[in-house]
Amino acid sequence: MGLVLEQILIVLLLLSSVFLIGIPFVKLVRTLVPSRRNPVRVAQERLEQARLEAEAARLNKETEKVYEDLYHDVLDDTETENRRKL
């Protein structure tokens, strides 16, 4: 009976050491070995990102133009009001 219990404890000790050492080792190997990526998918993602950035730049430029026009309109209005006051 004591021999069977001792063997069970040894097996449990070995299994726990496999989990404690093996799992971090597998994670380390996965981080060191780069995953195979589909080059077509990567190119599509980059193209989509570039398209979105171009759209954002265009909208930003249009927004700056609108704010600049608004700023000049407000300046003209305040100048006109100041002239009326004088």
C-alpha positions in Angstrom: 0.0 0.0 0.0 2.8 2.4 0.9 4.6 1.7 -2.4 1.5 2.5 -4.5 0.9 5.7 -2.6 4.6 6.6 -3.1 4.3 5.9 -6.9 1.2 8.0 -7.1 2.9 10.9 -5.4 5.9 10.6 -7.7 3.7 10.6 -10.8 1.8 13.7 -9.4 5.2 15.4 -8.8 6.3 14.7 -12.3 3.1 15.9 -13.8 3.2 19.1 -11.8 6.8 19.8 -12.8 5.8 19.2 -16.5 3.0 21.8 -16.1 5.2 24.3 -14.2 8.1 24.0 -16.6 6.5 22.9 -19.8 3.8 25.6 -20.2 6.2 28.6 -19.8 8.6 26.8 -22.2 5.9 26.4 -24.8 4.9 30.1 -24.5 8.5 31.1 -24.8 9.0 29.1 -27.9 5.8 30.5 -29.4 7.0 34.1 -28.9 10.4 33.3 -30.3 9.1 31.6 -33.4 7.2 34.1 -35.6 3.8 32.9 -36.8 3.4 32.5 -40.5 1.3 35.3 -41.8 -0.5 35.5 -45.0 1.3 38.2 -47.1 -1.8 39.0 -49.1 -3.8 39.7 -45.9 -0.9 41.8 -44.6 -0.8 43.8 -47.8 -4.6 44.3 -47.7 -4.4 45.5 -44.1 -1.7 48.0 -45.0 -3.6 49.2 -48.0 -6.8 49.7 -45.9 -4.8 51.5 -43.2 -3.2 53.8 -45.9 -6.7 54.5 -47.4 -8.1 55.4 -43.9 -5.1 57.7 -43.2 -5.5 59.4 -46.6 -9.2 60.0 -45.9 -8.4 61.3 -42.4 -5.9 63.7 -43.9 -8.4 65.0 -46.5 -11.0 65.5 -43.8 -8.5 67.3 -41.6 -7.5 69.6 -44.4 -11.2 70.4 -45.2 -11.9 71.1 -41.5 -8.9 73.4 -41.3 -10.2 75.4 -44.3 -13.7 75.7 -42.8 -12.3 76.9 -39.4 -10.0 79.4 -41.2 -12.9 80.8 -43.2 -15.0 81.0 -40.0 -12.2 82.7 -38.2 -11.8 85.3 -41.0 -15.6 85.9 -41.0 -15.6 86.5 -37.3 -12.7 88.9 -37.6 -14.5 90.8 -40.3 -17.6 91.0 -38.2 -15.8 92.3 -35.2 -13.9 94.9 -37.3 -17.2 96.1 -38.7 -18.8 96.4 -35.3 -15.8 98.2 -33.9 -16.0 100.7 -36.8 -19.7 101.3 -36.1 -18.9 102.0 -32.4 -16.4 104.7 -33.4 
